[in-house]
Amino acid sequence: MDTDASLAPLEDACTVVLLRDGNAGLETLLLERHGNSSSFGGAWVFPGGKVDPQDRMDGAGNGLDDLASAQVAGLRELAEETGQQLQVDQLLWFAQWTPMQAIPRRFRTWFMMAPATNDPIVLNPAEHERYEWLRPADALVRHADAQLKLVPPTWVTLHHLAAMESTEQALEKTRNAEPFDYQTHLLQPDPNTGPVGLLWNGDEAYPQAPGRHSNAGQPGARHRLNLTGMPWIYERSGF
């Protein structure tokens, strides 16, 4: 297992999951990254990006805390990437994703949920090729059929949204729940092969960091995403 000393320092980012009610139910906005992009090339992602230094200050020059800075960055990136103009009180924090692997850059990413405005989507062509409003379940089917590329945080978010019937239901559920901290470890039984899955706290195989309380679950407990084939399979005991 990687130790904190071997990991790249964390940088902060924010993702905004926009929701609207379509004719067939809840829809969310996905943007297609350019295939030659340095991050998530060719993937379909939610709007968002990294927290810049100016995002950490308010209009009076006072420093903001990490959550407030992430919200400022999320609103700025959303406007730059889609033209959607929202207010901070429309953002609901529902998850935080932190990679716990030795990779060149690690982003601690706040995931926010918000209702879309009625304004048209205006893409930044330097960052994305196209967009679609998709029912979460439809996006997962297209991913399983290799028609649409997703990364795990997007996939897991869509998996949870697929159980929601409307924007209001999704927002209400988020208001009444604590944000979940996805500190992600690899399930990689053989160090010579790629990961077969991702682990989060509560799984029986979740690693215990030295000197810390273990988040591993009881024998047989599951909280993981199986990546061994299509479709990916999310398992969480008790849910």
VENTAZI-V92684 format. One record per backbone hydrogen bond with DSSP energy under -0.5 kcal/mol. CO is the residue of the C=O (numbers start at 1). NH is the residue of the N-H. If there is no record, write none. Layout:
co->CO nh->NH
co->CO nh->NH
This chain:
co->3 nh->6
co->3 nh->7
co->4 nh->7
co->9 nh->106
co->11 nh->108
co->12 nh->51
co->13 nh->110
co->14 nh->49
co->15 nh->17
co->15 nh->112
co->16 nh->18
co->16 nh->47
co->17 nh->114
co->18 nh->29
co->19 nh->116
co->20 nh->22
co->20 nh->27
co->22 nh->25
co->25 nh->22
co->27 nh->20
co->28 nh->134
co->30 nh->132
co->31 nh->33
co->31 nh->45
co->32 nh->129
co->32 nh->130
co->34 nh->37
co->34 nh->42
co->40 nh->43
co->43 nh->33
co->43 nh->45
co->45 nh->31
co->47 nh->16
co->49 nh->14
co->50 nh->52
co->52 nh->55
co->53 nh->56
co->54 nh->57
co->56 nh->64
co->58 nh->61
co->62 nh->58
co->65 nh->69
co->66 nh->70
co->67 nh->71
co->68 nh->72
co->69 nh->73
co->70 nh->74
co->71 nh->75
co->72 nh->76
co->73 nh->77
co->74 nh->78
co->75 nh->79
co->76 nh->80
co->77 nh->81
co->78 nh->82
co->78 nh->83
co->78 nh->84
co->79 nh->83
co->81 nh->124
co->82 nh->122
co->84 nh->86
co->87 nh->90
co->88 nh->91
co->91 nh->93
co->92 nh->113
co->94 nh->180
co->95 nh->111
co->96 nh->182
co->97 nh->109
co->98 nh->184
co->101 nh->103
co->106 nh->11
co->106 nh->108
co->107 nh->99
co->107 nh->109
co->108 nh->13
co->108 nh->110
co->109 nh->97
co->110 nh->15
co->110 nh->112
co->111 nh->94
co->111 nh->95
co->112 nh->17
co->113 nh->92
co->114 nh->19
co->121 nh->123
co->123 nh->125
co->124 nh->127
co->124 nh->128
co->127 nh->34
co->130 nh->32
co->132 nh->30
co->132 nh->134
co->134 nh->28
co->135 nh->138
co->135 nh->139
co->136 nh->140
co->137 nh->141
co->138 nh->142
co->139 nh->143
co->140 nh->144
co->141 nh->145
co->142 nh->147
co->142 nh->148
co->143 nh->146
co->149 nh->44
co->151 nh->154
co->151 nh->155
co->152 nh->156
co->153 nh->157
co->154 nh->158
co->155 nh->159
co->156 nh->160
co->157 nh->161
co->158 nh->162
co->160 nh->163
co->161 nh->164
co->166 nh->170
co->167 nh->171
co->168 nh->172
co->169 nh->173
co->170 nh->174
co->171 nh->175
co->172 nh->176
co->174 nh->177
co->180 nh->96
co->180 nh->182
co->181 nh->183
co->182 nh->98
co->182 nh->184
co->184 nh->100
co->185 nh->199
co->186 nh->188
co->187 nh->196
co->187 nh->197
co->189 nh->191
co->190 nh->193
co->196 nh->227
co->196 nh->228
co->197 nh->187
co->198 nh->225
co->199 nh->185
co->200 nh->203
co->203 nh->206
co->203 nh->217
co->207 nh->209
co->209 nh->212
co->215 nh->202
co->218 nh->221
co->221 nh->204
co->222 nh->237
co->223 nh->200
co->224 nh->235
co->225 nh->198
co->225 nh->227
co->226 nh->233
co->233 nh->226
co->235 nh->224
co->236 nh->239
